């Protein structure tokens, strides 16, 4: 704003008098109203851009998969592993001197039980982040998917190390690994590149687990950059 009397520049926004000549300043009400209207419109646009999009498009199959996963893992834990512990099979497989004994049975079974239980908890955690539309969901989803693939590969290695299991048909496990590889190839790039994902998962929530997830993805990013 400039003084109408001496032409000097007035830096104070709400000044009523010119510091140089003491002239009473005349405020251009039209300009002031125009500025206020412009700032109001910008604020409205900013607030609209911060509103997350509705869950739709390719996020719907993601949502269905997230809902299905914990139930499938729970059924597997109680339907497959609980009988092994309760019907005496555990002792037959892990006790030296028994016909079915092998030193890898105990670590392999513990690996599967604990791993599936952790993924059950991770599935519930992902559901929470998904429906809260947390900004931490995409990276957490990617980490869990990658961990699932690693878990299955290690499980296959352990299975092939036990003769009684290696001699059986492991096509289901191979099929599960291939399905996970395909899922990773589809959904990991989608989480990073999708505009809908960026516009949907924008909410800030108190997430004590995310710093750990973020450190994993940051470390992976540094290693990739070095390569």
Kinemage of the C-alpha trace (Angstrom):
@kinemage 1
@onewidth
@group {chain A} dominant
@subgroup {mainchain}
@vectorlist {calphas} color= white
{ca unk a 1} P 0.000 0.000 0.000
{ca unk a 2} L 1.210 3.542 -0.818
{ca unk a 3} L 0.392 6.936 0.675
{ca unk a 4} L -1.885 9.039 -1.535
{ca unk a 5} L -0.185 12.242 -0.316
{ca unk a 6} L 3.585 11.603 -0.584
{ca unk a 7} L 3.676 8.339 -2.522
{ca unk a 8} L 5.680 6.575 0.165
{ca unk a 9} L 5.295 2.843 0.666
{ca unk a 10} L 3.423 1.776 3.795
{ca unk a 11} L 4.599 -1.621 5.071
{ca unk a 12} L 2.102 -1.925 7.922
{ca unk a 13} L -0.924 -3.877 6.763
{ca unk a 14} L -3.534 -2.104 8.925
{ca unk a 15} L -1.828 1.327 9.169
{ca unk a 16} L -4.162 4.341 9.263
{ca unk a 17} L -1.512 7.092 8.908
{ca unk a 18} L 1.605 7.516 6.775
{ca unk a 19} L 4.798 7.526 8.841
{ca unk a 20} L 6.535 9.928 6.433
{ca unk a 21} L 3.987 12.711 6.117
{ca unk a 22} L 1.311 11.858 8.658
{ca unk a 23} L -1.423 11.791 6.029
{ca unk a 24} L -4.502 9.699 6.843
{ca unk a 25} L -4.511 6.691 4.593
{ca unk a 26} L -7.489 5.741 2.465
{ca unk a 27} L -8.156 2.037 2.255
{ca unk a 28} L -9.429 0.675 -1.028
{ca unk a 29} L -12.348 -1.376 0.266
{ca unk a 30} L -12.891 -3.103 -3.056
{ca unk a 31} L -9.328 -4.375 -3.135
{ca unk a 32} L -9.487 -5.483 0.489
{ca unk a 33} L -12.760 -7.333 -0.070
{ca unk a 34} L -11.288 -8.952 -3.195
{ca unk a 35} L -8.252 -10.120 -1.235
{ca unk a 36} L -10.451 -11.558 1.517
{ca unk a 37} L -12.640 -13.373 -1.016
{ca unk a 38} L -9.580 -14.808 -2.754
{ca unk a 39} L -8.067 -16.054 0.515
{ca unk a 40} L -11.409 -17.610 1.487
{ca unk a 41} L -11.633 -19.467 -1.826
{ca unk a 42} L -8.066 -20.711 -1.485
{ca unk a 43} L -8.825 -21.987 2.011
{ca unk a 44} L -11.922 -23.812 0.731
{ca unk a 45} L -9.950 -25.421 -2.100
{ca unk a 46} L -7.241 -26.455 0.350
{ca unk a 47} L -9.793 -28.046 2.697
{ca unk a 48} L -11.440 -29.905 -0.187
{ca unk a 49} L -8.078 -31.270 -1.352
{ca unk a 50} L -7.398 -32.580 2.146
{ca unk a 51} L -10.614 -34.621 2.181
{ca unk a 52} L -9.908 -38.239 1.348
{ca unk a 53} L -11.554 -39.973 -1.563
{ca unk a 54} L -14.088 -42.715 -0.993
{ca unk a 55} L -12.852 -46.289 -1.029
{ca unk a 56} L -13.473 -47.567 -4.531
{ca unk a 57} L -11.864 -48.787 -7.734
{ca unk a 58} L -9.041 -51.289 -7.207
{ca unk a 59} L -9.130 -50.643 -3.477
{ca unk a 60} L -12.269 -52.776 -3.258
{ca unk a 61} L -10.462 -56.096 -4.010
{ca unk a 62} L -7.717 -54.939 -1.619
{ca unk a 63} L -10.370 -54.436 1.051
{ca unk a 64} L -11.932 -57.855 0.413
{ca unk a 65} L -8.532 -59.527 0.612
{ca unk a 66} L -7.752 -57.769 3.887
{ca unk a 67} L -11.046 -58.967 5.380
{ca unk a 68} L -10.571 -62.550 4.160
{ca unk a 69} L -6.947 -62.935 5.257
{ca unk a 70} L -7.349 -62.908 9.079
{ca unk a 71} L -10.222 -65.412 8.915
{ca unk a 72} L -8.198 -67.763 6.688
{ca unk a 73} L -5.204 -67.573 9.031
{ca unk a 74} L -7.359 -68.157 12.117
{ca unk a 75} L -8.961 -71.217 10.511
{ca unk a 76} L -5.509 -72.539 9.600
{ca unk a 77} L -4.147 -72.040 13.110
{ca unk a 78} L -7.063 -73.721 14.861
{ca unk a 79} L -7.809 -76.309 12.180
{ca unk a 80} L -4.274 -77.442 11.336
{ca unk a 81} L -1.868 -76.674 14.152
{ca unk a 82} L -4.058 -76.991 17.239
{ca unk a 83} L -4.755 -80.727 16.604
{ca unk a 84} L -1.017 -81.364 16.198
{ca unk a 85} L -0.430 -80.007 19.683
{ca unk a 86} L -3.426 -81.675 21.328
{ca unk a 87} L -3.617 -85.146 19.723
{ca unk a 88} L -0.082 -86.298 20.529
{ca unk a 89} L 1.370 -85.625 17.070
{ca unk a 90} L 3.767 -83.061 18.489
{ca unk a 91} L 5.423 -85.659 20.700
{ca unk a 92} L 5.634 -88.156 17.841
{ca unk a 93} L 7.356 -85.629 15.585
{ca unk a 94} L 9.663 -83.882 18.042
{ca unk a 95} L 10.717 -86.629 20.506
{ca unk a 96} L 14.050 -88.350 19.703
{ca unk a 97} L 13.649 -92.075 19.197
{ca unk a 98} L 10.130 -91.864 17.749
{ca unk a 99} L 9.606 -93.222 14.222
{ca unk a 100} L 8.442 -89.850 12.842
{ca unk a 101} L 11.109 -87.816 14.639
{ca unk a 102} L 13.287 -85.331 12.805
{ca unk a 103} L 15.303 -82.523 14.445
{ca unk a 104} L 13.737 -79.917 12.151
{ca unk a 105} L 10.122 -80.764 12.985
{ca unk a 106} L 10.044 -78.654 16.155
{ca unk a 107} L 11.603 -75.485 14.671
{ca unk a 108} L 9.570 -75.863 11.457
{ca unk a 109} L 6.265 -76.191 13.296
{ca unk a 110} L 7.098 -73.359 15.696
{ca unk a 111} L 8.092 -71.218 12.737
{ca unk a 112} L 4.743 -71.830 11.030
{ca unk a 113} L 2.626 -71.371 14.157
{ca unk a 114} L 4.328 -68.172 15.336
{ca unk a 115} L 4.590 -66.796 11.797
{ca unk a 116} L 0.916 -67.351 11.014
{ca unk a 117} L -0.083 -65.821 14.338
{ca unk a 118} L 2.017 -62.717 13.623
{ca unk a 119} L 0.461 -62.390 10.161
{ca unk a 120} L -2.974 -62.742 11.753
{ca unk a 121} L -2.201 -59.761 13.978
{ca unk a 122} L -0.699 -57.888 11.015
{ca unk a 123} L -3.876 -58.514 9.002
{ca unk a 124} L -6.034 -57.030 11.762
{ca unk a 125} L -3.653 -54.078 12.015
{ca unk a 126} L -3.867 -53.466 8.257
{ca unk a 127} L -7.662 -53.519 8.427
{ca unk a 128} L -7.536 -50.883 11.152
{ca unk a 129} L -5.248 -48.653 9.065
{ca unk a 130} L -7.325 -49.227 5.932
{ca unk a 131} L -10.661 -48.158 7.385
{ca unk a 132} L -9.025 -45.264 9.249
{ca unk a 133} L -7.576 -44.240 5.858
{ca unk a 134} L -4.241 -43.756 7.537
{ca unk a 135} L -1.390 -42.343 5.463
{ca unk a 136} L 0.747 -45.167 6.894
{ca unk a 137} L -1.370 -47.882 5.267
{ca unk a 138} L 0.355 -48.160 1.837
{ca unk a 139} L 3.893 -48.653 3.203
{ca unk a 140} L 2.686 -51.013 5.918
{ca unk a 141} L 0.777 -53.038 3.330
{ca unk a 142} L 3.904 -53.320 1.161
{ca unk a 143} L 6.054 -54.472 4.095
{ca unk a 144} L 3.519 -57.130 5.138
{ca unk a 145} L 3.208 -58.453 1.572
{ca unk a 146} L 6.968 -58.663 1.173
{ca unk a 147} L 7.296 -60.395 4.539
{ca unk a 148} L 4.617 -62.907 3.508
{ca unk a 149} L 6.613 -63.890 0.438
{ca unk a 150} L 9.827 -64.301 2.446
{ca unk a 151} L 7.943 -66.352 5.049
{ca unk a 152} L 6.621 -68.775 2.426
{ca unk a 153} L 10.012 -69.232 0.756
{ca unk a 154} L 11.672 -70.046 4.094
{ca unk a 155} L 8.793 -72.391 4.920
{ca unk a 156} L 9.338 -74.251 1.638
{ca unk a 157} L 13.044 -74.591 2.417
{ca unk a 158} L 12.278 -76.071 5.850
{ca unk a 159} L 9.706 -78.441 4.371
{ca unk a 160} L 12.161 -79.735 1.776
{ca unk a 161} L 14.727 -80.279 4.544
{ca unk a 162} L 12.479 -82.860 6.234
{ca unk a 163} L 12.487 -86.131 4.207
{ca unk a 164} L 8.952 -87.110 5.233
{ca unk a 165} L 7.617 -83.795 3.921
{ca unk a 166} L 9.914 -83.537 0.895
{ca unk a 167} L 8.678 -86.903 -0.374
{ca unk a 168} L 5.095 -85.649 -0.374
{ca unk a 169} L 3.330 -83.426 -2.888
{ca unk a 170} L 4.126 -79.778 -2.009
{ca unk a 171} L 2.273 -78.319 -4.987
{ca unk a 172} L -0.068 -76.342 -2.697
{ca unk a 173} L 2.869 -74.523 -1.133
{ca unk a 174} L 4.412 -73.854 -4.559
{ca unk a 175} L 1.069 -72.544 -5.775
{ca unk a 176} L 0.769 -70.293 -2.725
{ca unk a 177} L 4.228 -68.858 -3.366
{ca unk a 178} L 3.384 -68.134 -7.027
{ca unk a 179} L 0.123 -66.455 -6.025
{ca unk a 180} L 1.997 -64.284 -3.518
{ca unk a 181} L 4.618 -63.321 -6.128
{ca unk a 182} L 1.877 -62.277 -8.554
{ca unk a 183} L 0.055 -60.356 -5.812
{ca unk a 184} L 3.278 -58.521 -4.893
{ca unk a 185} L 3.933 -57.691 -8.547
{ca unk a 186} L 0.465 -56.158 -8.856
{ca unk a 187} L -0.275 -54.491 -5.543
{ca unk a 188} L 3.119 -53.154 -4.449
{ca unk a 189} L 3.495 -50.874 -7.529
{ca unk a 190} L -0.182 -49.954 -7.203
{ca unk a 191} L 0.313 -48.729 -3.623
{ca unk a 192} L 3.173 -46.476 -4.695
{ca unk a 193} L 1.805 -45.153 -8.008
{ca unk a 194} L -1.981 -44.996 -7.654
{ca unk a 195} L -3.502 -41.514 -7.429
{ca unk a 196} L -6.521 -42.975 -5.630
{ca unk a 197} L -4.261 -44.461 -2.960
{ca unk a 198} L -2.529 -41.101 -2.448
{ca unk a 199} L -5.855 -39.278 -2.198
{ca unk a 200} L -7.530 -41.876 0.035
{ca unk a 201} L -4.947 -42.614 2.707
{ca unk a 202} L -4.181 -39.127 4.015
{ca unk a 203} L -5.352 -39.222 7.626
{ca unk a 204} L -2.881 -38.656 10.453
{ca unk a 205} L -3.436 -41.084 13.322
{ca unk a 206} L -1.479 -41.972 16.431
{ca unk a 207} L 0.347 -45.030 15.133
{ca unk a 208} L 3.150 -46.281 17.419
{ca unk a 209} L 4.084 -49.127 15.049
{ca unk a 210} L 4.623 -47.023 11.923
{ca unk a 211} L 8.102 -45.663 12.851
{ca unk a 212} L 9.365 -49.258 12.790
{ca unk a 213} L 7.693 -49.887 9.405
{ca unk a 214} L 9.064 -46.620 8.049
{ca unk a 215} L 12.608 -47.500 9.136
{ca unk a 216} L 12.370 -50.791 7.205
{ca unk a 217} L 11.177 -49.117 3.996
{ca unk a 218} L 13.754 -46.320 4.371
{ca unk a 219} L 16.574 -48.850 4.783
{ca unk a 220} L 15.328 -50.803 1.761
{ca unk a 221} L 15.213 -47.587 -0.259
{ca unk a 222} L 18.808 -46.742 0.663
{ca unk a 223} L 20.022 -50.217 -0.298
{ca unk a 224} L 18.185 -50.013 -3.617
{ca unk a 225} L 19.673 -46.584 -4.285
{ca unk a 226} L 23.179 -47.914 -3.640
{ca unk a 227} L 22.649 -50.715 -6.145
